[in-house]
Each structure stands twice: as C-alpha cells, then as structure tokens.
Amino acid sequence: MAQINNFQDQESLTSLTERHKSILDILQLQGSVSVSDLAERLDVSEVTIRKDLSSLEKQNKLYRTHGRAIPISPYIGDRHINEKEKQFVLEKRAIGKAAAKLVNEHDSILMASGTSILYAAKELVDKKNITVISASVSASSLLSQNKDIDVVQLGGIVRESSVSVVGSFAEDMLKYFNCNLLLMGADGVDIEFGVTNMMEANLNRMMMNTSQQTVLLVDSSKFGKKGFSKICDVGEIDHIITDDKIPQMYLESLQDMGIEVTVVPTSK
C-alpha cells in the first residue's frame, strides 16, 4: 500500500512539474495569459491554475495581476537616464531611425522625454528647416548644434533622473504652439491600464493636445509594464514604433484597436 501511495505521489509531482513548465513556456511565448485560458489549455480547473500561479510567483518566476499571469512584475521604479540609455541600445537606435523618417522639412514637432526620444534626436540632428519644441534638455542640446534646426526648450523644473522639464511653466508654454507631430516615450504600455511614465504624465497629455499626431516610441520591454503616472489610454495613441521582440499578443491587440504599429528589425 505504501508503495502505491509513493508511486501516486511521484506521479502527481511529475504532473505538477510538467504543468508549471508548460505555464512558463506559454508565458514566454505570449507575454501574458489568463487563468481561464491556462485552465482550458492544460485541462485542469481554474482553482488548480491559481495554486500553480501562486507557487510560481513565490519562486519569482512570474507575476499575477487581475486574473492573468505575466513573466515579470509590471511595476517599474525611477531610474536615471544615463542608466536607461545603455539598455536596449540596438532596439532604441532602430526605433529612433524609424521615427526620424516621419519628420519632413518645415515640420514643427514636439519631443517629450526619455531615452528613445534621445535616440530619435540623434537621427534628427542632420535635418534641415524643422522646428523642435522639446521637454528633454539633452535632446535640445544635441539638436541646437545644427543651425538649420530651430529649437524651443520648454521651461520649468528640470528632473534630475530624466534631465527633462516638468511643471506649470512648461505646460503654459504649450498653449502657444500647434505642431504636426509629437514624439513621445513611455515607461510602460499596458493594454488595459494605459500608457504611463513617472512624473511627466500631465505635460505629456498637454503635448498630445498640442499636436496633430502622437507617435509613441517604446522598445518591446515596455509592454506589460506600468509606470507611476498614467498619460493616456492606449487607444489615444495614433502610431507606435517598437522593435521585433514585441509579444505577438500585444501586436495583435494594438492592430485590432486601429493603431498603426511600425515594427523595426533589430540585429547585432
């Protein structure tokens, strides 16, 4: 009898291990999955799946949120721009090049803050006869080296971590402008919660109201993440430029919402 019980326990443990591996494989492929979907695909109850997810979360292998599981925690902290600039360099460089192609001679554009915006500025530096209104001190400094680019630096309090301006002075200045295009970065893009960053959300919202089109520049690591402050719903974005590592689930959801998505290839 003891041998039978030991065999059953071993069989149960094997089944559990295989199910956990399947859950992690699905997450790696999709980027996010619901409890009900996992239960159906693995042919077990939702109660069993919730127990599995709880166990895997305790092992720091996934994160649970609103009846779903994602590979890592969606919440992000504030980091200095010098640190972020060194991450996902190939992706941001490709995104910046694609963004620069949207800017034509005689355009007036808004540039928000963030490292993707800085990479876009590096690609815009040789443009002629454009006007750039920028929240990013770093982008303004770079673009002002070209005498054929008129640069308007928004005023206000300069945040140390982003080296960009925030506050009422910058927001008041925007009342006097009307631009073709806004190039905006973000710390997180969550289909349900929206587009987020740390402290620039209110300024970013006013920038959106000042421009005819909003283009979001985000590398694929930002999908499923949440920053401190919400800028807007995802559906308010006109165009998203990202890299080819974007989870298929997010790409399809964005396209179903009618958002133009440019996926840039990356290579080492």
N, C-alpha and C positions, 0 to 999 in steps of 0.2 A: 504493500500500500504506500509506504514511504517512497519507494522508487517511482511509482506512478505520479505522486504529488511532485517529486523533484523534476520529473520529465515535463509535467504540465507547467511548472514554474519557469523552467528553462524555455519552453515553447512560447510562453507569454512574454518573457523578457526579449526573446528574439523578435517577436512580432512588434513589440514596443520600439525597439531599436530601429527596425526597418521603417516603421511609421514615422518616427522622428526624422530619419534621414530623408524620407520622401517629402515631408513638410519643408525641410530646409532646401531641398532641391527645387521644389515648386517656388519657394520664395526667391531663390537665386534667379530663377528664370523669369518670374513675373514682376518681382519687386513689391508685390502686395497681394494678399489673398484673404478672402472672408472665411469665417468659421464654417458657414453653411456650405461653401464650395469645397473646403477641405473634407468635411464630413461626407459629402456626396462622392468625391473622387476617391477617398480612401475606404469608403463603405463602412463607416463607423458612425456612432452617434455624435451629435454636437457636444454633448457632455464630455465624451472621451477626448474630442479635439481640444476643448477648453483646458482639460487637465494636461494634455500634451503641451499646449502652448505655455501654460503656467510653468511647467517643468523646464521647458527650453528657455523661457525668459529668465528663470532663476540661474541658468547656466550662461546667461548673457549671449545667447545665440540668436535671439530675435526680440522684437518689442511688440507688445499688444496695444491696440488702440481702436476703440469704437467697433468692436466685433470683427476686427481684422488683425492680421499679423504683418509686420514689415521686418526687414532684415536687421535694422538698427534703430536706435532712438531717433525720433523725428525732431527732437528739440536741440537747438544749437545755441552756443554761447557766443559772446562777442570776442572777436579776435582782431589783432592788428592787421592792417592792410599789407604790411611787409611780409607777414607770415602767409596770408592767403594768396599773395601774388606768386608764391613759389609752388603752389599746389595746382594740379591740373593745367599745367602750362601749355601743353600741346592743344588741349581742348579749347582753352581760352584764346589762344593765338588764332586758331581756325575760326572761332566764333567772331573774333574781332575783325578778321578779314572779310567775312560774310556781311557783317554789319556795315563796314565801310563802303561796300558796293551799293548800298541803298542810298548813299548820300551823293547828291548831284551838285554841280556848280550852281551857285546862287541860292542854295538851300539855307534855311535858318533852322538849326537843330538844337534840341535840349539834350544835355548829358547829365545823368544823375551820378551816383557814386558807386564805388565797388571796383574790384579788380578786373572784371570783364569789361567794364567801361574804360578802364585804363588801357587795356589791350586794344580796344577799339580806337582809342585816341592815338595809339602808336601807328595804326593803319591809316588814320585820317591826316596825319601830320603833313603829308605832301599834297593835300587837296588845295585847290585854288578857289578863291571867291566864294567862301562859305562863312556863315556866322554861327558861332557856337556859344550857347549860354550854358554855363557849367556850374554844377554844385561841387564838383571834385577839384580841389586845389591842385592836385597832381596832374590831372588831365589839362587844366587850364595852363599850367606852367609849361607843359610839353607842347601844346598847340600854339601858344603865343610866340614860339620861336619861328613860326612861319608868318612872314609879313602879309601873306595873301589870305590869312585867316583872321577874321575879326572875332576876338574872344571877349565875352562878357562874363566876369566872375561874379556869381551871386554872393551877397554879403551875409553876415551872420556869425554865429558861434561856430568855430572850427572844432569838430570832434577829433580827439587825438587818435582814436583807433582807426578811423576811416579817412582821416585828412580831408574831410568834406564839411560843408557848411550845413547847419540846421537852424531852425528858429524863424521868428516872425519877420526879421529883416529880409531874409531870402524869399520867404513866401510873399511879402508885399511887393518885391521887385517883379515877380512873375505876372502881376496884374497888368503890366505894361507891354507884355510880349505876346506874340502869336507865332507859333513855329510849325514847320512841316512835319517834324519827326521828333520823337523822344526815344533816346536810347537809355534803357533803364536796367539795372541789375537787381538781384534779389538774393536773400539768404535762403529762402525756401519757397517751394511751389507745391501746394497740396490741393488736389482737385476739389475736395470738399471745403477746406478752410480758406484757401485763397493764396495770394502772393504776399510774402512777408519779408521784412528785414528787421533791423534792430531799432534804430531811433529816427530814421529818415522818412518814415511812412507818410506823415502829413505833408511834407514837402513833395514827396513823390506823387501823392494824389493831386496836388495842385499842378504839378508838372504835366500830369495826364490831361488835366482840363485845359492846359495852355497849348497843347499840341494836337495836330490833326490825326496823328497815328502814333500808337505806343508799340515799340518793339522791345521785347524782353530778352536780354542776353544772359543765359544761365547754362552752366555746364551740367551734365547729367547727374552729378552728385547732389544737386539741389532738389531733385524731385522726391516728394515724400517727406521733406523737411519743413520745419516751422520755426520762423524767427520770432522775436519778441512782439512785433507790432505788424498788424495787417495793413497792407497797402490797398488791395482791391480784391475782388473776386477774380478767379482765373478767366472767366468769360469776358471780362472787360479789356483783356489784352488783345491787340489786333494780330500780332505776329510774334512768334517765339523762335529764337535761333539757339540751337543746342547741338550737342555732339552725338555721335552714333552709338553711344553707350546708353542712351535713354531707354528705360524699360518699355517694352512694347505696349504694355497696358496703358502707360501714360501717353504714349504717342497716339494710340488709337482714341483715347478719351479726348485729347485735345483736338484732334481732327474731327471727331464727332460733334464737338462744340462749335465747329466752324472757324477755328483759329488756324491761321496759316502757320505751318511749322517748317522751318528750314533745318534739316539735319546735316551737319557738316562732318565729313570723314576725318578721322584722326589717324596718324601713323607715326611711328618712332623713327 
